[in-house]
């Protein structure tokens, strides 16, 4: 998978998109995503994602996004904050400001 990301970046890609793999916990482990984001970073790419949870694990899923992009892969990140659950509407702003 790292080779595929590297090839995509060499071919002109600028974003390492993982909307499906980080939304669905079973598809990728955090450590795997970090390694792929590091490859994208080597080519000036960014890590773009949706969080894994929009519901009860919203805080944990946002923490994971910031951990992957900022703390572990040291790359810029683009988060598409979507919250389908009414009880979490408006909660992204505070999380994004903190990170």
JOHUMO-V443194 format. One record per residue. N is the residue number from 1. RES is the residue in one small letter. SS is DSSP state (~ for helix, > for strand, _ for the rest). NEAR is the number of other C-alpha atoms within 8 Angstrom. Layout:
n	res	ss	near
N	RES	SS	NEAR
N	RES	SS	NEAR
//
This chain:
n	res	ss	near
1	x	_	5
2	x	~	8
3	x	~	6
4	x	~	7
5	x	~	12
6	x	~	11
7	x	~	8
8	x	~	9
9	x	~	13
10	x	~	8
11	x	_	6
12	x	_	6
13	x	_	9
14	x	_	10
15	x	>	10
16	x	>	13
17	x	>	7
18	x	_	10
19	x	~	10
20	x	~	8
21	x	~	10
22	x	~	13
23	x	~	11
24	x	_	9
25	x	_	9
26	x	_	6
27	x	_	8
28	x	_	10
29	x	_	8
30	x	~	8
31	x	~	6
32	x	~	8
33	x	~	10
34	x	~	12
35	x	~	10
36	x	~	12
37	x	~	15
38	x	~	11
39	x	~	11
40	x	~	17
41	x	~	13
42	x	~	7
43	x	_	10
44	x	_	7
45	x	_	14
46	x	>	14
47	x	>	15
48	x	>	13
49	x	>	14
50	x	_	13
51	x	_	16
52	x	_	11
53	x	_	9
54	x	_	12
55	x	_	9
56	x	_	5
57	x	_	8
58	x	~	12
59	x	~	7
60	x	~	7
61	x	~	11
62	x	~	11
63	x	~	8
64	x	~	10
65	x	~	11
66	x	~	11
67	x	~	9
68	x	~	14
69	x	~	15
70	x	~	11
71	x	~	8
72	x	~	8
73	x	_	12
74	x	_	10
75	x	_	12
76	x	_	10
77	x	>	11
78	x	>	8
79	x	>	9
80	x	_	8
81	x	_	7
82	x	_	6
83	x	_	9
84	x	_	8
85	x	_	8
86	x	~	6
87	x	~	4
88	x	~	12
89	x	_	9
90	x	_	5
91	x	_	7
92	x	~	9
93	x	~	7
94	x	~	7
95	x	~	10
96	x	~	7
97	x	~	6
98	x	~	5
99	x	_	5
//
